[in-house]
Structure formats: structure tokens, C-alpha cells
Amino acid sequence: MFELVFARDAGDELERLERSPRHAGLVKQIKKTLGFLQTNPRHPSLQTHVFHSLQHPYQPREKVFEAYVQQHTPSAYRVFWCYGPQKGQITVIAMTPHP
């Protein structure tokens, strides 16, 4: 099991969504995604794949990944993450709606 570490922007976004009753369903979906990410980053429902447009915050030559929070939804949310900074940790870089 991985320990989740949140980049400032990702943590701020989750807190913002948690404060809004309107986003309760989305928060539930995000937390489910984070749970899968923590236990198995390759869980099939995450559809995890390399994302090339973000730089790894700790090791620029390493990969950043994208995982799906929602599917078949306009502006579906995605979680962008990477391994590190320590062994056994995953850093959530950002949580954003898909453009």
C-alpha cells in the first residue's frame, strides 16, 4: 500500500471541493479513485497511463501519470500523480476536470 502525498494545488482543490455540498458526489468519486491509487495504481478502473504534459516534481526524467476519476462525463475529473518523493509514496500533483 502506498502513502499518498498531496502537492499544494491538489490538496487545495480537494479541500475546496469538500467544502461545497454541490460537489459531494464528485468528492466521493475522487476519494474512491485515491483509494484505488493507494492500493493498486494499475487498477483497471483508473485507466492509468503516462501523461507527458506535466513534469515530475522531484525527478524531471521520471514519468507523471494520469488516472480517471470519471468516465463518459463532460469535463470528467482526472488525477495526475507520480511516484515519490520517497519509496512507497505517491504524490498527487493535481486533480482537474478534463478540458
N, C-alpha and C positions, 0 to 999 in steps of 0.2 A: 504494500500500500504506500502510495506517495503522500508526502506532506504538501499541501497547497500553499503557495506564497503568492500574494497579490501585489502587482505593481500599483502604484498610487492611483492611476487613472481607472484601472479595473476595480479596485476597491471602492473608489468614489462612485463609480457607476452603479455597482451593486447596492451600495447604501442609498443612493438616490432612488433607485427602483423600489427598494424595500420600504421606503417612506411613503410611497404612493399606493394607496389602496387600488387604484386603477390598474396597476401592474402586478397584482398578486399572482395571477396565473403565469405571467412571464417569469416572475421570481421563482415560482415553483419549478418551472421548466429549467431555469438556469441552475438551480440547486441540484436537480436530478442529473443534469449534464456534468456538473462539478463532481458529484458523487461517482459517476462512471469514470470520469477522468482520473480521479484519485485512486480508484481500484484497478482500472484497466484502460489506459489511454487509447488502446486499439479496439475498444468495444465497438461492435458493428454499427450501433445506432448513432455513434458520434461521427461516423464517416470522416475520421481524422485523415488529413493529408497535409503535405508541406505547403506552406504559404510563403511565397517569395517576396512579397512587397514590404515585409517588416524585417528589421534587423534584430538579431538575437541581442538582448540587453547585456549579457555577460561575456559571451564569446562570439564575436561577429561572424566567425566562419561556421558556426553551428546553425542548425535548422530551427525555424519557427513553424508551428503547426496551427491549423485551423480545425475546429470541431464544431459540429452543428448543434445548436440548441433547438432550433425549429426547422421543419422541412415543409415544402409546399405552402409557404406562407409569404405574402408580400412583406418585404423588409424583414425577413427572418433573421433572428439573432444568431451570432456566431461568437465563439470563444477562441481567442488567439493565445497560444501558450508555447512554452519552451521548457526543456529540462534545465534544472539548476535553480539557484546558484550552487547548491550542494548536492551531493549524491542522495538520491531518494526524494528529491524535491522537484515540484513542477511549479513554474511561475506563470500565473495568469497575467498576460500582458494587457489584454483589452477584451471587452465584451461590447459588441456593437451590432446594430442591425445591418444586414447585407444591403448594399446600395442597389 
